[in-house]
Amino acid sequence: MQFNFRCPTRIFFDEQCVQKYSSQLSALGRKALVVTGRTSSKRNGSLRDMIAAFSQEGIQYNVFDEVEENPSLKTVYRAANMARKLEAEFIVGIGGGSPMDAAKAVAVLATNNISEQDLMDKKWTADPLPIVAVPTTAGTGSEVTPYSILTVDWAETKKSIAGEKLFPAVAFMDARYTRNLPWNITINTAVDALSHSVEGFVNNRATVFSDLLALESISIIGRLLKTMTEDDITLSQREELLYASMLGGIVIAQTATGVIHALGYPLTYFKGLPHGLANGVVMKASLEFLAQSSPDRVEQVVKSMGCKDLEEFGNLLKKVLSPVDIKLTTREQDLYVAKTLQAKNIANCPKKPEEKDIYEILKNSSLV
């Protein structure tokens, strides 16, 4: 039995954990930049709680609240300029995956005056500033990963940077911040979390340790997708989703992702589909491909979801996700296939997909 495992993030999972453990902030420094979106952290109370914690600890701060969905390089460079002017000693990312991903890139750029190309090529020499992550959706798992996913227009896709120092130092996880999320965001982010655990389980880099976490996450999400309703999602269910999302993040911190993410990125970049929805659209067909080389693993995924076969698995996703009426042109198919084959994460698949396999996944996902 051989494996390595690394999750250096200190996790506080509790109601009001930001206030209860505010001393963790002062241990990181006396000046902080908060990186967040325009409105959600204000509405859900997470920004208010963080500002109260700053006040309690005597920490000076600024707020950069311009992070868009799928953050761009221009955005993170603007935020990094603010961090440098403040002479920030740590960065706080509050929100869904986009603000947390942006916060990690800002932490790098606050200490490294480098070009966009050098950032994406991971050519930085100074350590990033410490990062604090406060997730307000249950899907990305970015609070426990060393990855920052950014929209790179010159590459026409989403690309990642990664590094040991991009693991957040601290994660504050309070399900109350997810309480008023709309149904579509709740489902899209839950399916994103599911894709992390599924891809981490059917993966060349999977270990006995990551498998434990992946199957736990899959079983929780499968049960909740069957029992949650739009009109009645309890705080307890929200908490379970946040927990399952965190587990999925820990999984991909060990294994990285696979073909589902690789093919989902073009759907997000070119068609504007939310990331979790894009993954959900291609998940069943991707598992059909993966079952060619790993039938036992795919069967375990299906059983952990509480489904009898992949057909029932796919029907469950169709039931909870918003309908997607996209038909790709021949030119678009060729482009998506090329972009997917360029993605490094397809090497993590037990059987690396070829061109014909990606076309087949698009076809079986009813996208052509």
N, C-alpha and C positions, 0 to 999 in steps of 0.2 A: 504494500500500500504506500503510494507516494503522492504527496500534494504539498502545495504551499498556499498560504492564506494570509491576507493582509487587509485589515479594516481599522486604520488608526484613528478614525473619528470617534470622539467622545459623544455618545448619544444620550440625550435626556428626553424621554418619552413620557409626557405627563401633562395634565391640564395645568395651565399657568406656569409652565416650566421656565419661560423666559424670566419671569419675576423671581421664581424660587431659586434659580441658579445664576442670577445676574453676576455673581462674583467671577464666573468663568470669563466674562467679557473684560473686566478690568485686568485679568491676568494676561490678556493679549495686548493691551496698550491703553493709551489715554485719548486717542483720536481715531474715529471710525468713519468710513464712508458706507452708507446704506445704498445698495443697488437694488432697485425694485421697479415694478410697472407703474403705470399712471394712476390706477384707481383701486385695484383689488386689495392691496395691503392696507389701504386706508379704510375700506369698507369692512374688512373682516377683523380688524382690531390688532393685527400682527404688528403693524408699524407703530401704533400707539403704545403697545406693550414694550416694544424695543426702545422707544424714546424714553419711556418711564424707567426702564432698566438703565439706560445711559445716565439719566438724571440721578438715579440712586447711586450709581458708581462714580459719578463725577467725570463722565466721558464726553468730550467734545465731538460733535458729529456734523456731517452734511448728508443730505439725501439727494441721490440721483434717481429720479423717477420717470425716466424716459425709455425704459426697456420695452421693446415691442415683442410680439410673438415671433419666435425664431430670430433671435437677436443678430444684428448685422455687425460687421467689423467696425463700421463708422460709429455705431452706438457705443461699443466698448472702448473705443479710443477716446470719445468725448468724456466718458465716465472716468477713464484713467487720468485725463488731464485734471479733472476735479480732485481726484485722489491725491495727485502730486501737489496741487496748490494747497490742499488741506494738510499735507504731510501726514496722511493717514498711516496708522500703524497696523490696522487690520480692516478687512472688508466684510460687510454683512450682506448676504444675498437673501432677500425675502420675496417669496412668490412661488410660482410653478417652476418648471424646468428652465424657462427662458431667463428669468432673473438670476437663478443660481448658476446657470452656465455662464451668463454675462459676468457675474461677480468673480468667477474663477479667472476669466480672461483679464479682467480689470486688475486682479491681484498680481498677475504676471506683468502687465504693462505699467503698473505703478512703480515697479522697480527695474524695468528694462525698457529703454527707449529704442524700440526696434520697429522695423517695417511690418506690414501685414504679412508679407511672404515669410519673413523670418519668424513671426509669431506662429503661423500655421505649420512651418517646418520645425517648430520647437527649438529654435536657435536662440534660447535665452540663457544667460549665465548667472544672473542674480536670482536668489530664491524669491518666489512670490510672497506677498504678504499673507499672513494667516487669514483663513476664511471661516466665517460663521454662516451656517445655512439654516434657514427657517422655511420649510416647505409649507405652502398653503394649498397645494393640490396633492392628491394621492395617486401618483403615477410615474414621475420621472426617476425617483430614487437618487437624484443628483447629490443629495445631502450626504451620501455615503460612497460616492464614486470619485475616481481621479480624472474624470472626463469633463470637458467643456465642449458643447456642440454649438457651432456657430454657422450662420448663413454666409457663404462665401460666393459673392456674385461673379467674380472672375472665374470660378470653377463651376458655376451654375449648379450648386448643390449645397448640402450641409456637410461640414467636415468637423472633425474633432481634433482637439489637442489633449494631451494627457501627460500626467507626471505625478510622481509620488507626493509632491508638495501641493497638488491640487485636491487631494482629499481634504475636505473641511476639517478644521481642528475640532469644531463643536457643531453639533446639530441639535436644534431645539424643535421638538416634534409635539405639536398641540393640535389635536383633531378639531378643536373648536374653530380653528381658522378655515376649515373646509366645510363648515356646517351649512353655509348658504350658497354653495356652488350650484349652478344650474345643472339640470339632469344631463345635458349633452356633454358638459365638461367633466362631470363626475364619471360618466361612462367612458369617454375618450381617454381620460387619464388612467382609469382602471384597466382598460385594454392595453395601454402603453405598458403599465406595470406587468400585466400578463405576458406581453411579448418579451419583456426582459427575462422573466423566469423560464418561459418556454425556450427561448433561444439559448439561454445559459445552460439548460438541461440537455438539449440536443446539440451538443457542442464538443468539439475536439478537446477543449480545455477543461471540461467538466471534471469535478472530483467528487469523492464521497461526501466531502464537507459541503460543497456548493449544491450538490444534489439534495441534501436535507432541506436546505433553505428554499431551493427552487420548488420542490414538491409541496412544501408547506404553503408557500405563496400561491401556487396554482390552485391548490384545494380551497383556500380561503376565497380567492377571487371567483372561482367557479361557483361556489355556494352562494356568494353574494349576488353575482349576476343573475342567478335564478330566483333569488328571494327579494331583492330590492325592488321597490316600485318608485316611479317618479314622484308620487304624492306622499310617500312615507319612507324617508331614509333616516334612521335613528342616529344619534351621536355615536352609539356603540358600533353601528355598522361603518360609520365614517372612520372610527378609530381602527377597526379591523382593516379597512382599505389602506389607511396610512401605514399600518404595520406591514401589510403584504407588499406594498410598494417599496418600503424600506428594505425588506428581504430581497426583492428583485434587484434593487440597486446593489446590495452587497454581492449578489450572485454575479452580475455583469462586471463588477469591479475585479472579479477573479477571472472571468471567462471572455469578457466583451460580448458583442452581439453577433448576429449572423445575417442570413439572407433577407429576413423580414425587414429589418432596419435598412439594409442596403437598397431594397426596392421601394421601401416606404419614403425614403428621402426625395426621390424625383417627384413622387405624387404630392409631397408637401411643397417642394420648390416651384414646380411648374403649374400645379393645379390648385395650390392653396389649401389642400386638405389638412386639418389638424393632425399633428403627428400620430397620436394614438389611433385616430380613425384610419389614417393611411396604413398603419401597421395591421389594423383589424381587417381591412379590405383584402389584404394578401396573405393573411395568416393561415387559413385553412389550406389553400393551394400550396403554400410553402411547406406546410407539414406533410402534405401528400408527396411532395418531392423528397423531403427528408426521410420519409418512411421507406424509401427505396433502399437506403443504406442503414437506417436505424429503426427498423419496425418496432422493436421492443420498447425503445425510448419514447417513440411517438405514442405507442399504446399506453404507456404509463402517464403521459401527459393527458391523454383523453380520459383515462380512468380517474385521475386526480381531479379533473374538471367535473366529475360526476356524470360523464356522458358515456354512451355505449359504443359510439364509433365516431369517426371524423365527420360524418354527415350531421350527426346531432350537435357536435362541436360547432360546425359551421352555421347551423341553423340558430344556435344560441347567440352567436355573434351578430347574425343578421337581425335577430329579434331586438337586441338592445342598442345596436348602432344606428345612426341616421342613415337613410338610404343614400347611396352614391350612384349617380347616373352619369358615368363617364365612359366614353368610348374613344379609345386612343386611335389616332390615325396611324398608318404604316410608318410615317416618319417619326411620330412620337414613340411608337413601340421600339423602333431602332435606337432612338436616343436613350430611352429608359433602360434598355438592355445594356447599352454601352456604359451608361453611368453606373449601373449595378455591378457590372463586371470589373469596373475600376475600383470599387469599394474594397478596402482591405479586409473588412470583417467577413466577407464570404469565405475567406480561408479558414474560418472557425467551424464551418459546416463539416460534419463527418464525411460528406461527399461534396466536394467543391462544385457548385453549379456551373454548367457550361452555357453557351449562348442559347442553345435549343431549350434548356431547362427554364431559363428566365422567360422566354417567349411562352412556354407552356404554363408557367405560373400566372402570367398576365391573362392568358386565355381562360384558364380555370377560375380566375378571380372575376370573370365577366367584365373585364376591362377592354376587350376587343370583340 
